[in-house]
Amino acid sequence: DVQLQASGGGLVQAGGSLRLSCVASGFSFDDYTIGWFRQAPGKEREGVSCISSSDGRNYYQDSVKGRFAISSDSAKNTMYLQMNDLKPEDTAVYYCAVKGVCYNDYGTLNYGMDYWGKGTLVTVSS
């Protein structure tokens, strides 16, 4: 039974940094696509960043390129999202998800993921 637990959200001022973590159980990161997604109030969920199992590449939506970095630690079964230079428009509930597909499509991420964790709220004040 796959379970994902995201943490690390909080309140930060614009320009600050946060690191989100997602611990997985019942699942190994080695062979599957993993990623971070977010949903801002009143908006649809969107892909933020993912590591694709099909080509081993890291993908980012254009708005976070150069500011966010996705990584994973297979030994700890944990994935991370380092978020720097945060902006008020980054405010959202962030979700981790595993197993599926995720790819860059002209600056946005298209995805279909099988397992989702509960979100962690990130609030960026101006």
Backbone bond lengths (Angstrom), bond angles and torsions (degrees), N, CA, C in turn:
res aa  C-N    CA-C-N  psi(-1)  N-CA   C-N-CA  omega(-1)  CA-C   N-CA-C  phi
1 D - - - 1.455 - - 1.528 108.58 -
2 V 1.321 116.47 118.48 1.461 121.18 -177.20 1.520 110.03 -80.71
3 Q 1.310 115.52 129.76 1.455 121.02 174.59 1.516 109.05 -132.12
4 L 1.319 115.28 139.98 1.454 122.06 179.97 1.512 109.21 -127.15
5 Q 1.322 116.09 134.34 1.458 120.66 -179.37 1.520 108.97 -127.92
6 A 1.324 115.71 110.23 1.461 121.15 179.05 1.519 110.30 -93.20
7 S 1.321 115.58 147.40 1.458 121.14 177.93 1.521 109.20 -153.73
8 G 1.313 115.44 171.80 1.453 120.06 175.54 1.508 115.56 107.01
9 G 1.320 116.81 -5.20 1.452 119.00 178.11 1.519 111.84 -70.88
10 G 1.315 115.13 170.89 1.451 119.53 179.36 1.510 111.09 166.74
11 L 1.313 114.82 -168.98 1.460 122.63 179.40 1.523 108.69 -101.03
12 V 1.313 116.08 128.65 1.457 120.83 -179.68 1.523 109.09 -142.09
13 Q 1.298 116.25 150.73 1.456 120.29 177.11 1.527 110.10 -79.11
14 A 1.296 115.91 155.08 1.462 120.92 176.53 1.522 109.62 -54.85
15 G 1.320 115.58 137.21 1.452 121.01 -177.00 1.521 113.49 92.53
16 G 1.326 116.52 -11.42 1.455 120.74 -179.29 1.511 112.95 -83.10
17 S 1.332 114.91 -175.41 1.469 121.13 -176.11 1.515 110.68 -132.77
18 L 1.312 114.83 152.19 1.456 122.76 171.72 1.522 107.88 -143.69
19 R 1.309 115.74 153.61 1.467 120.20 171.77 1.522 109.02 -123.64
20 L 1.294 115.18 119.72 1.457 121.38 176.64 1.523 109.43 -90.77
21 S 1.314 115.17 145.20 1.463 121.59 176.82 1.518 108.98 -125.31
22 C 1.305 115.47 151.48 1.458 121.17 177.04 1.523 107.66 -141.77
23 V 1.318 115.38 113.50 1.464 121.07 179.97 1.515 108.75 -97.27
24 A 1.302 115.92 131.94 1.461 121.63 -179.24 1.517 111.11 -109.98
25 S 1.310 115.53 142.88 1.457 121.00 170.98 1.520 108.83 -128.80
26 G 1.327 116.17 148.11 1.456 120.04 -178.20 1.511 112.77 73.21
27 F 1.321 115.95 20.85 1.467 120.25 -173.93 1.515 109.04 -157.79
28 S 1.306 117.02 143.29 1.462 121.66 175.79 1.520 109.35 -112.94
29 F 1.327 117.30 130.88 1.452 121.69 -178.37 1.515 113.46 -68.86
30 D 1.325 116.78 -20.03 1.453 119.88 -166.75 1.515 113.88 -58.12
31 D 1.296 118.42 -36.25 1.457 120.09 -167.65 1.517 115.00 -111.94
32 Y 1.310 118.16 3.59 1.454 119.00 -172.67 1.522 112.47 -131.89
33 T 1.295 115.13 155.00 1.459 121.37 175.16 1.525 109.80 -66.78
34 I 1.321 115.82 137.52 1.464 121.94 177.46 1.514 108.09 -131.14
35 G 1.310 116.84 155.06 1.452 117.47 -178.39 1.507 114.75 -167.91
36 W 1.311 113.64 170.52 1.457 123.77 176.53 1.518 109.03 -117.33
37 F 1.317 114.78 141.77 1.447 122.18 -177.31 1.505 107.63 -139.02
38 R 1.327 117.36 161.97 1.452 118.78 -179.42 1.516 110.70 -147.09
39 Q 1.314 113.57 156.17 1.454 119.92 176.65 1.518 108.96 -137.35
40 A 1.316 114.47 115.48 1.456 121.09 178.06 1.526 109.01 -86.32
41 P 1.327 117.17 156.83 1.472 119.76 179.22 1.517 112.38 -54.75
42 G 1.307 115.70 128.23 1.453 120.41 177.73 1.510 115.52 76.89
43 K 1.323 116.95 5.90 1.462 120.16 -178.29 1.527 110.61 -122.91
44 E 1.321 114.60 163.20 1.448 119.78 176.70 1.525 110.24 -76.62
45 R 1.304 114.94 156.70 1.454 119.79 175.47 1.529 110.09 -66.10
46 E 1.315 116.19 142.69 1.455 120.48 -179.13 1.527 110.36 -135.59
47 G 1.311 114.33 154.92 1.449 119.98 177.02 1.514 110.67 -78.62
48 V 1.308 117.06 135.29 1.456 122.47 178.46 1.527 110.51 -102.49
49 S 1.321 115.66 -53.22 1.457 120.05 -177.61 1.519 109.21 -160.87
50 C 1.311 115.89 147.99 1.457 118.94 177.08 1.524 110.62 -150.94
51 I 1.306 114.13 158.34 1.459 121.82 172.62 1.524 105.95 -111.51
52 S 1.300 114.66 115.42 1.458 119.54 -174.07 1.530 110.93 -85.36
53 S 1.315 116.82 131.11 1.461 120.31 177.58 1.528 111.38 -76.25
54 S 1.319 117.59 -18.82 1.467 119.78 -176.35 1.520 111.94 -74.98
55 D 1.329 117.49 -32.62 1.463 119.53 -178.95 1.524 113.79 -132.45
56 G 1.332 116.94 -1.49 1.457 120.71 176.86 1.512 114.70 74.65
57 R 1.333 116.47 9.66 1.459 119.37 -176.23 1.523 111.63 -92.96
58 N 1.325 113.95 155.33 1.459 120.83 172.59 1.526 108.56 -94.83
59 Y 1.293 116.54 132.93 1.455 121.55 178.31 1.523 110.53 -117.99
60 Y 1.319 115.28 145.25 1.459 121.78 178.80 1.521 108.80 -135.71
61 Q 1.323 114.64 147.15 1.461 116.27 168.95 1.528 107.76 -74.41
62 D 1.304 116.17 152.14 1.468 120.46 -171.62 1.527 113.15 -56.13
63 S 1.317 118.24 -35.93 1.464 120.37 -173.05 1.526 113.14 -69.02
64 V 1.332 117.85 -15.86 1.466 119.20 -178.60 1.524 112.62 -113.05
65 K 1.304 116.78 -2.97 1.468 119.60 -179.99 1.518 110.95 -58.28
66 G 1.325 115.79 134.66 1.449 120.96 -179.63 1.509 114.15 83.94
67 R 1.329 117.16 -11.02 1.462 121.27 179.80 1.529 112.37 -114.57
68 F 1.301 117.26 -35.14 1.468 122.53 -177.88 1.525 109.71 -108.58
69 A 1.329 115.34 150.75 1.458 120.38 176.31 1.521 109.68 -140.79
70 I 1.312 115.57 127.23 1.462 121.30 177.70 1.516 109.22 -97.26
71 S 1.314 115.66 144.39 1.457 120.59 177.14 1.510 108.85 -154.34
72 S 1.310 115.23 169.47 1.464 119.39 177.30 1.511 109.96 -147.45
73 D 1.300 115.17 155.09 1.461 122.87 177.46 1.522 106.57 -126.60
74 S 1.317 116.10 102.30 1.461 119.87 -175.81 1.521 112.13 -63.37
75 A 1.325 116.62 -35.31 1.459 120.25 -178.88 1.524 111.27 -62.92
76 K 1.316 115.66 -32.34 1.463 120.95 179.86 1.518 111.84 -98.90
77 N 1.321 116.80 -3.09 1.463 121.08 -175.85 1.527 111.30 50.75
78 T 1.314 114.26 45.16 1.451 120.58 -175.24 1.523 109.61 -131.14
79 M 1.314 116.23 138.46 1.450 121.43 173.06 1.523 108.89 -114.63
80 Y 1.310 115.88 154.78 1.463 121.53 -174.35 1.524 110.22 -131.81
81 L 1.312 114.19 156.52 1.447 121.30 169.11 1.520 107.20 -135.44
82 Q 1.308 115.52 105.58 1.456 120.79 175.78 1.516 107.90 -84.75
83 M 1.313 116.07 122.39 1.453 121.23 -176.58 1.523 109.28 -118.25
84 N 1.306 116.52 116.04 1.461 122.64 179.87 1.520 110.30 -115.42
85 D 1.328 115.14 161.94 1.463 120.82 178.69 1.530 110.95 48.67
86 L 1.305 115.28 50.64 1.457 120.13 -176.29 1.521 111.19 -65.39
87 K 1.325 115.14 146.46 1.447 122.79 -178.77 1.526 109.39 -122.23
88 P 1.317 117.89 155.71 1.470 119.31 178.82 1.529 112.51 -54.43
89 E 1.308 117.99 -32.49 1.461 120.54 179.98 1.527 113.20 -72.07
90 D 1.333 117.28 -6.02 1.464 120.91 173.78 1.531 111.44 -84.09
91 T 1.317 116.91 -6.86 1.458 120.67 178.98 1.519 110.59 -60.25
92 A 1.335 115.76 124.28 1.461 120.76 -176.96 1.518 108.75 -177.70
93 V 1.311 115.14 169.58 1.462 120.95 165.79 1.516 106.82 -87.90
94 Y 1.310 116.05 126.86 1.455 121.81 -177.98 1.530 109.66 -103.17
95 Y 1.324 114.98 135.07 1.449 122.13 -178.36 1.528 109.97 -122.60
96 C 1.321 115.40 143.55 1.450 118.77 168.88 1.524 108.35 -102.13
97 A 1.298 115.52 151.76 1.454 120.66 -179.05 1.522 109.16 -150.94
98 V 1.315 115.36 153.45 1.467 120.30 -177.39 1.514 111.15 -137.06
99 K 1.301 114.25 159.17 1.455 124.93 173.89 1.515 112.52 64.25
100 G 1.285 115.01 107.97 1.448 120.24 179.46 1.511 109.57 156.76
101 V 1.314 114.92 -144.57 1.457 120.11 179.54 1.515 109.22 -129.71
102 C 1.312 114.97 149.03 1.456 120.65 179.54 1.519 107.02 -158.78
103 Y 1.325 116.88 126.72 1.451 118.56 -178.64 1.514 110.00 -154.58
104 N 1.302 114.50 157.60 1.452 121.03 -178.44 1.517 109.89 -82.15
105 D 1.320 114.76 131.29 1.444 120.42 -179.37 1.525 108.17 -130.36
106 Y 1.307 116.29 89.26 1.458 122.69 -179.84 1.530 111.50 53.94
107 G 1.323 114.78 47.02 1.452 119.27 172.02 1.512 115.49 97.47
108 T 1.307 116.79 -16.86 1.463 119.65 173.85 1.525 108.79 -111.07
109 L 1.316 115.14 163.58 1.465 119.30 179.96 1.520 109.66 -104.23
110 N 1.299 115.19 123.02 1.459 120.48 170.21 1.522 108.14 -93.44
111 Y 1.309 116.03 141.37 1.453 117.76 -173.50 1.526 111.82 -155.48
112 G 1.302 113.02 160.00 1.462 121.57 170.73 1.514 106.25 -152.60
113 M 1.328 116.66 104.69 1.450 121.74 -173.28 1.525 110.45 -113.63
114 D 1.327 115.58 147.73 1.459 119.95 -174.05 1.522 114.30 -89.30
115 Y 1.329 116.59 -36.18 1.458 119.39 -173.97 1.528 110.05 -125.78
116 W 1.318 115.12 134.95 1.456 121.59 -175.62 1.519 110.84 -126.52
117 G 1.341 114.78 141.78 1.442 119.56 171.82 1.516 110.63 -91.72
118 K 1.309 115.51 168.74 1.456 119.54 171.01 1.514 108.05 -72.29
119 G 1.280 116.64 149.34 1.446 120.79 -173.36 1.506 114.61 -79.81
120 T 1.310 114.25 166.28 1.457 122.20 172.45 1.525 107.43 -127.30
121 L 1.321 115.94 133.14 1.454 121.02 -172.36 1.522 111.08 -84.93
122 V 1.309 115.05 130.08 1.462 122.43 173.53 1.524 107.55 -115.42
123 T 1.318 116.05 123.93 1.457 121.36 178.59 1.517 108.36 -122.57
124 V 1.325 115.71 123.50 1.452 121.15 -179.35 1.520 108.03 -113.02
125 S 1.305 116.30 119.19 1.468 120.77 -179.48 1.521 110.11 -93.26
126 S 1.318 114.58 149.04 1.475 119.30 -178.39 1.510 111.26 -88.96
